[in-house]
Amino acid sequence: MFDYKDHKCRIEYDREDDNVKTWFIVKKPNGQEVYADINPYNDDEELMKMWIDLDYPQRTGRAPLDRNDLLCLMENRTIYQREKCQS
């Protein structure tokens, strides 16, 4: 667990025989707890920080957001430009 910009962030793991999924859970400053829609096959805290900095974006396609999606969203902050960001 770690704090970032008044958010409480934690990472939980779902271990199975053949893989491990990561759940990114964020408690917002207002107390609401949400799951970050980030690719569950990594556990990079920096992705959670990017997700918070982007005001909790939702996926724009079928898959959860990955690093490339978040970087694209940071570079293209308007709604029109965001549509081109999910791989």
N, C-alpha and C positions, 0 to 999 in steps of 0.2 A: 504494500500500500504506500502511496505517496501523495503529497499535496501539490497542486498546480493551480495557480490563479484562483484561490478560494474554492477549488474543487477537490474532493477526496476521490482518488483514483485507485482502483485495485484490479488485479489481473487474477482470474481463476482459470484452472485447467480441467479439461474433461479428457481423461486418459483412457484410451481404448487399446486393444491389443496391437492394432496396426497404425495408430496415429494419435496425435494429441491436438485437441482444439483449445484455443484460447478465447476466453470471454473477457472483454474490456468493459468494466463497470465504473460508471462515473456518478458521483453524488454532486449535483449542482449546488451552487450557493443557496438556492431557495429550498434545499432539502430533497428535491426530486431525484430519484435514482434512475438512471437510464443505462441501457447497453449501447455502447458505441458500435456503429455498423461498420466494423473494420474486419478485414480478412482474418479468420480465426487460426490461420496456420503460421502465425508468428507471435512473438510476445514483446514487441518493441514499444517501450514506454513513449518514445518520441512520436509514434503514430497517434497515441492518445492525446498528447499535447497539441499536435497539429489539428486533430479533430476538434478539440476545445477551442483553439484559436480561430477555427473556421465557423464557429457557432453551431456545432453539432450537425454537420451535413448528413443527409440521408443518401443512400445509393441512388444513382440515376439510371442504372441498368439492372441486370439480374443479380450480379455478384456484389458482395460487400466491398467496401472501399479498400484499396491497397495503397501502398506508398506512392505509386505513380499518380493515382487518382487524387490523393491529397495534395501532392505537389502541384498538379495541374490546377486544382481548385484554388490554391494559394496564388497562383499566377493569373488566374482568370476569375476574379471575384464577382463579376456581374452574372445575373441569372442566365442571360443569353449565352454567355461564353461557357458557363459551367456545364452545359449540356454536352459539350464535346470532350469532357474530361474522363468519363469512365470507360475503361478498357473492356 
